[in-house]
Amino acid sequence: MSVPILLPYGFVGVYGEGLSIGMTGLTTTDTTNRFATIYFIGDGMDMGMVGSSILFKSKDEVCRLTWDSYPYPVIPADKIIGTETFL
């Protein structure tokens, strides 16, 4: 089940607080950088983004939602530093 909120275009919600290690094993040494999986996206955005593992700076969160006792940071999509690729 998805988080019950509609975000405006240009924002993404990620699952959890993020980690210093991505799904591919890639790591970041900057403690403000986090890897997380996109869980929900803004209205009218490409649904193909959902499920992507992204890298972002935690300071770029505009808010943090909590649903079913779990955090979902919301960040502007243009603040995504990178998307992990699986080779």
C-alpha positions in Angstrom: 0.0 0.0 0.0 1.3 3.5 -0.9 1.6 6.4 1.5 -1.7 8.3 1.5 -0.6 11.7 0.2 -0.4 13.4 -3.2 2.8 15.3 -3.7 3.1 18.1 -6.2 5.1 17.6 -9.4 8.9 17.7 -8.7 9.0 16.0 -5.4 9.8 12.4 -4.4 9.3 10.5 -1.2 11.9 7.9 -0.2 11.5 4.8 2.0 13.3 5.2 5.4 16.0 7.5 6.6 18.5 6.3 4.0 21.9 4.6 4.3 25.5 5.2 3.6 25.6 2.1 1.4 23.5 1.6 -1.7 21.8 -1.5 -3.1 24.8 -2.2 -5.4 27.3 -1.9 -2.5 28.4 1.6 -3.5 29.2 3.6 -0.4 29.5 7.3 0.4 31.9 8.7 3.0 30.1 12.0 3.4 27.7 11.5 6.3 25.2 14.0 4.8 24.8 11.8 1.7 22.2 9.0 1.9 21.0 6.2 -0.4 17.3 5.4 -0.4 14.6 3.9 -2.6 12.0 6.2 -4.2 8.6 5.0 -2.8 6.2 7.6 -4.1 6.5 10.6 -6.5 4.8 13.9 -7.3 1.7 14.1 -9.4 2.3 13.6 -13.1 5.9 12.4 -12.8 7.3 9.3 -14.5 6.2 6.2 -12.5 9.4 4.5 -13.7 11.2 6.4 -11.0 9.4 4.4 -8.2 11.8 1.7 -6.9 15.0 3.5 -8.0 17.8 3.6 -5.5 19.0 7.3 -5.4 21.7 9.3 -3.7 20.7 12.6 -2.0 21.9 15.0 0.7 19.8 14.7 3.9 19.9 18.5 4.2 17.7 18.7 1.1 14.7 17.1 2.7 11.8 19.5 2.7 9.8 17.4 5.2 9.7 14.0 6.7 6.4 12.1 6.9 5.7 9.2 9.2 3.2 6.6 8.2 2.6 3.3 10.0 5.5 4.2 12.3 8.0 4.5 9.5 9.8 7.7 8.1 9.4 8.9 4.5 11.6 11.9 3.7 10.4 14.1 0.9 13.0 15.8 -1.3 12.9 17.9 -4.5 13.6 15.6 -7.5 16.1 18.1 -8.8 18.2 17.5 -5.7 18.8 13.8 -6.5 22.6 13.5 -6.9 22.5 10.2 -8.7 20.6 7.0 -9.4 22.2 3.6 -8.9 22.5 1.5 -12.0 22.6 -2.3 -11.9 25.1 -3.7 -14.5 
